[in-house]
Amino acid sequence: MTRRNPPPLPALGALTALALLAAPAQAAASATPKTPTTYYVDCRAGNDNNPGTTPAKPLRTLARASARTYRPGDQILFKRGTTCTGTFTPRGSGTPGRAISAGAYGSGTGNKPRLQGDGARAAVLLDNVQQWELHDLDVSNTGPATTTARRAGVLVRLTDFGTGHHYAVRDVDVHDVNGADFKDPDPSGGILFAVQGAAIPTGFDDVTVTGSTVSHVDRTGIGTSSTWGRRPEYPDGPGTAFVPITALRIENNRVTDAGGDGIVIQNADGALAEHNSVDGFNMRSAGYNAGLWAWNADHVRYQYNEVAHGHGTRDSMAFDIDGGNNGNVYQYNYSHNNEGGFLLVCNGGGMTSADNAVRHNISVNDRNRSAPYGIVSVVCGPSTRTQVYDNTIVTNQSGTAMVSDNGPGNVTFRNNVFVSSAAGGAPVSDPRNTYDHNLYRGVGAAPPSDRSPVTADPAFAAPAPAGPCDVQLRPESPALRAGTPIADGVVRDWFGNPVASPPDIGAYQGAGVAPRYGTGLRAS
């Protein structure tokens, strides 16, 4: 094939030629990002007439700090040891690799700058912006006692925005938020990510909450919510489509004294919640609450968390497989002293909840004395292929069932240790679900479906377990090598021991190794 040369270009005038030659350079110059600016805010000694671009001439108020539209890479720094009153509601979005951030300046690592909302919707409100990071702040939002006002410490909100990318909250302390008992779709709480609106499908992508504390807040400690939750697994969900939060990570946080839920993940796919502590939840709410759980969310993994001191028996379980949960896994978690128990399995009516697993967890001295609940409760609508295995559940609490159900089935309990040391025991009141190769002690008769039960003293490392290391097994334990293999790819137990083959019954897989204290994945 003959290749033809292109026709010659028409002659150009000198000015036109020069303009074309200059165009690439001009385009490159216009594409060059502007140099980021750092702004300083001193709510004690600043002045809003200052430019705010040096520590010597800082701004003074949150209102002035919120009036500017920030550019990619900008920083807004609040002076340590000072208190700002009002709401920080900045404008502007960052770009990938050039997030806008708000944090602290000044000497020392203590005395984080305090942002007090004084009863506003939020002390920090990121509204329809993206590519933002918050760090090293102390946030509170206390106003007059209320049953109607929604309040939050940090609220990140998208309304008919589309997908918002990259939000990070790290080393932020939120406390004393007295919002009304509202959950969805416009919640109260400590650190919240909320999607609202109905016109444009909207959701979050790349959200991290790390190293932060939330204390004495109403209603939710750390949570997500969305008005875009409708899908076949939740046909009555809000909105007209399902837009899940993606790349959500909630790690190394501590929640104490939450009025309602401790940490709740809603409308997510592929989220991770690990190394968090929830101590005291459902303390003041009239609703249903759990320590760490999801709603209408798939492939969520919860691991290495500790949940304790849930109040009340209107739920108040440490962990919960709820409506629209699919492919979620609870593993290597520690639950103790919760009035609502260790685990709830409760699929919402008309919803699909399937293929969830609860494995290698330890529950010590949980309880639920309100029928039809127990330490493990199977209620609401039926789930599908729920697997509860390789857990150790021990209690000294009287008046509680070990496992209880009020109708639903489709849960298989395999290789679990169920032990009660309380007077009267803790019965397994569950004739509908399937049991296999479990150890039972102080729970009455083993369920008839369990054809290979072990009914003997498990020989714990401590006769009266008070922590996770106490439920390790002594070399003479009848639970050693008494379980049935499960092909799930898990190779380590809660303590870091290799999973035995055949496995031990329960969360400990030491297979006769002398119990160890102060070691393992989560030492007591």
Helices and strands as residue ranges (DSSP letters): H 14-31, E 38-41, H 62-66, E 75-79, E 83-85, E 100-105, E 114-116, E 122-127, E 132-141, E 152-159, E 163-178, E 189-196, E 203-210, E 213-218, E 220-226, E 245-251, E 254-258, E 263-266, E 268-269, E 272-274, E 277-281, E 292-295, E 301-303, E 306-310, E 319-321, E 329-331, E 334-336, E 343-347, E 357-359, E 362-364, E 376-380, E 386-389, E 392-395, E 403-405, E 411-414, E 417-420, E 428-429, E 434-436, E 439-441, G 468-471
